[in-house]
């Protein structure tokens, strides 16, 4: 099973000028198939927010219906052509409803669809598609820019079929996918190094510990408080993250489950488990090793053993000499995150 995480926030320039957020995301997630899509509406297109909304919803439903056909078709060009033709047909219908030209609905398009052990990726225009494999963030598809500086390719562009990327494959050990518009790049993607920020990996890990609603709330708060300060553009992100059915959240586990996760001998007293529980709650605020030692009534060198195990499990981390439970707000560190 997979979970979807989505976030799209209005950029500073659009807030100032009263233009709606032109970034849109959409997802369909059930036991059989999972699809996420993201579209960044063209700033020069009057109704691009409607176009982005229409295209993300349409492409998700399209892949739900035709995943098997698209995956089985060996001719990649034919698949790209059919997808783009159907996208344009849908946009044409939307244009008629809005009484505008189809070019006024221009947007980029990023897509990931999963069914069983297979995946399909499609990408038109800028933005980045990445994935988590063997605990490492990797790039699946880089931005596709237009012929001129500061331009990109859109679903309505004449050369969209020529630059559209289509990737099909098998999941293997892939644990998650991320789609990102060009807005958050300053914090979350290094063009020079072609590298995604490790904080994206932390978000995926945390989604197996706390609820998706809480994750999305924290991501949105981070985008609104930090990410949009780095750009004037709208900012959006969508993720598909593989769930771990045996791990619904550490604090909700039985003592047996906690012992197994922490690799604690079953003969150990229950107070050992309680110490770990207390630490995770206590470290929601930053604490020094001496504060932690006082909290659990141990000398610092013995308290450090508890800390080291929680760090190994990616439950807590150390910054500037202080330890704290990993929270999504660490997205503020972006590409500087270590």
N, C-alpha and C positions, 0 to 999 in steps of 0.2 A: 504494500500500500504506500501511496505517496501523498504528501500534503503540499498545498499551494500557499505561497506567501506573496502578497501583492502590495505595492505602494506607488502612488502617483501624486505628486504635490505641485502646486502652481509656482512658477518661477517669479523672482522679484520684479522683472520687467513686465510680466503679465499682470501681476498684482497692481503695479503702479498704473498701468494703462487700462485696466479693467478687462483684459482679454482672458477668456476661460483657459483652464489647464488644457493644453493640446496633447499631452501624453495620456495614453489610455492603456489599461491592462484588462485581461479577461482570462478566466480559467474554467475548465470542466474537469472535475476529479471524481472518479468512482472506482469501484473494484476492478473494472474491466479496462478502462483507458483513462489516461491523464493527459491533459493538454493545457499549456499556458501560452499566451500571446501578449506582445507589447507593441505599441505603435506610437511613434513620435510625429505628431502632426506638423506639417510644413508651416513655418512662421509666416510665409508669404501667401498662404492659402486661407481665404476668409473663413471657410467652414471646415478646416482641417480637424478640429476637435470632433466634429460629427463623423468625418471620414475615418479617423483613428478608432473611434468607438465602434463604428459599423464593421470595420475590417477585422478587429480583434475578435469580436463575437462571432462573425461569420467563419473565420478560419478555424476557430476552435471547434465549432459544430461540424464544419466540413471534414476535419480530421477524425472526429468521432465516427462519422459515417463512412469515410473512405480510407481509413488508415491501412487496412489490409491491401487494398488495391494499389495505393501509392507505394507501399513498401515492396510489394511483389513485382511492380513494373520495373524492369531493368533499365529501360531507356530514361535516364535522368532528365534529359531535355524535354521529353514528352510530359513527364510529371510536372516540371516547372511550368511548362506552357499551359497545362490544364489548370493548375492551381492559380496562376496569374489571370487566366481568362475568366475563371469563376469569381475571383476577387473583383476584377473590373466590372463584371456583370452585376455583382452585388452593389458596387459603388455607383454604377449607372442608375440602378433603382433608387438608391439613396439620393442621388443628384436630382432625379425627377421629383421626388417628394419635397426636396428643399428648393426646387426651381433654381438650380445653379448648374454651372458647368462642372464636369467631373474633376477637372484640375483643381477646383476649389476644395476638394476632399483629399488632397495629397498627403501621404504620410509614409514613414518607413514601416517595416514589418519584421518582427522577430518572433519565432515560433519554436516550441519544443513539444513533441507529442510522444507518449510512451504507451506501449501495449505489450503486456507480458514481458519478455526479455528484449524487446526491440524498441528503437527510437527513430524519430525523424526530426531533423532540424531544418528550418528554412529561414532565410535572412535576406532582406532587401534594404539597402541603405546603411546609414551609420548605426551606432550602438554596438554592443558587445554581447556575445553569447559565450558563457563559460560553463565549466562542470567540475565537480569534485570527484576525484578518483584516487584511491589509496591515500586518502587524507591530504591531498594536494590539489590546489586550485589550478586548472588548466584552461587555455583558450580554445574554444571550438570554432568561433568565427569572429573575425576582426571587422571594424567599420569599413564600409564601402563608400568612398567619397566620389563626388561628381568630377566633371572635367575641370572645373574652376575652383579656386581657393574658397574655402568655407561653404561649399555646396555639397549636396549628397544626392542619392538616387531615391526616388519615391515609387510607390506602387503604380502611380499614374505616369511615370517617366517613360519615354519611348525606348530607352535602353534598359529598362528594368529586367527584361528576360535575359539580357546579356550579362548582367552583374549579379543576378539572383544566385544565392548559394543554397544548395540542397545536399544534406548529409544524412545518410541512413546507416544504421549499424546496430550492434548488440550491446546491451548494457554492461555485461561483465561485472566489474567491481565499482561502477559509477554509483555514487551515493546522492548526487544532486545536480541540478542545472540552475543557471541564473541567466536572466535576460536583463539588459540594462540600456537605457537611453544614453545619449551623449552628455546629458546634464550632470550626472553624478561622477563623471570620469575623473575630475580633479582630485577627488577623494578615494575613489574605489578602483580606478584603472590607470595604469601607467602606459601611455602610448609608446614612450621611448623604450621601455623594457618589455612591452607587450605582456604585462603582468597584472593580475587581479589582486586586490588587497586581501590579506589573510582574514580580515574581519568577516568577510563573506562566508568563510569556512566556519567561523564561530557562530554565525547566525544559523547555519545549517545544523551544527551540533546542538545548539540550544533549542532548536525546534523539536528535538526528541526528549527534552526535559520539561519544558513549559508549554502551555497551550498556544496554538497557532494564533488565536485572537490576541494574546498577550504579546507574542512576537511581532505581529503586524502593528500593534499599538506602539511598541518601542521603536520599531523601524521608522514608522511615520514621524514620531517625535524627534528622532535623530535627523531625519531628512529636513524637517521644518526648522529645527533649531541650529543645525550645522551645515548640512550639505548645500542647501540653497544659498547660503552665504558665500559659497565658492563660485557661484555662477549666477547669471541672470536668467538662465533657461529653466524650463520645467524639468523636473527630475522624477524618474520612474524606475522601478525594478520589479521583477517577478521571478519567483523561484519555484522549483519542484524539488522536494526533499524526501528521500526515502525514509519511511518510519521504521522504528524498531518495536514491533509488537510486544516484545518481552520487556521493554523499558518505557513505561508510560510517564515517568517522572520519578526521580530518586526519592523525594520525600513521601511519595505515595506507595513506595514499595514496602512489602512486608520485611520484617527483620531478616528473614531467610534470604530474600532477594537482595537486601543491602549487603549482607555478609558475602554473598556470591559475587556481587559487583565489586566490592572492596577487597575481595580475597582475604577475608578474616576467618580464622579458624572458628568452627562452630562451638568449640569449648570456651571461647572468649566470653567474658561477661557482657550483658546487655548495655552496660554503661559505655562501652567502647563505641557502639553504634550511636548512642545518644550524643557522644562527643562530636562525631561527624555531623549529625543532624544540627546540633547547636552551632557548630562552626559555619555551616553553609548559610544559616540564618544570620548569624553575627557578622559575617563577612559581606553582607549586602552593603555595608559601609566599609571604607578602607581602614585597615588595622595593621599595626606593626606586629612583629613577632612577639614582642614583650607584652603587648596588649592581649594577644591571642593566648599566650602562656598563662597570664593571670586569669583569663576567662575560663580556661579548662583546668586550672589548678595544677599545672605541670611546669617544670623547668623549660626554658626556651629550646634546648637541644632535643627534648622529648616531644614538645609541641611541634617541632619542625617535621617530625616523622608523619604526623597527621597531615600537615600542610603539603608535604611532598607527594603523598598519595593522591590527594585531591587535585593537585596540579597535574599529575600524570593522567588523570581522568578528564582533564580539561574542564573541571568544575570551577577552579579558581585560578587566578594569575597574579603575578607580582609586577607592580609599576612603581618606580621611584622609591623602593624600599617598603612599600605597603602591599598587603594582600587583599584581594576582594573577589567575591563571587562574580563570575563572568556575566556581564549584562550586555544587552544589545546596544546600549548607549556608547559602548566602546567604538562604535562606528565613527565617532568623532575623530578617532586617530587615523582613520583611512589608510592611505598608502604609507604612513609613517609607523603603522602598527607593527610591532615585532612579536 
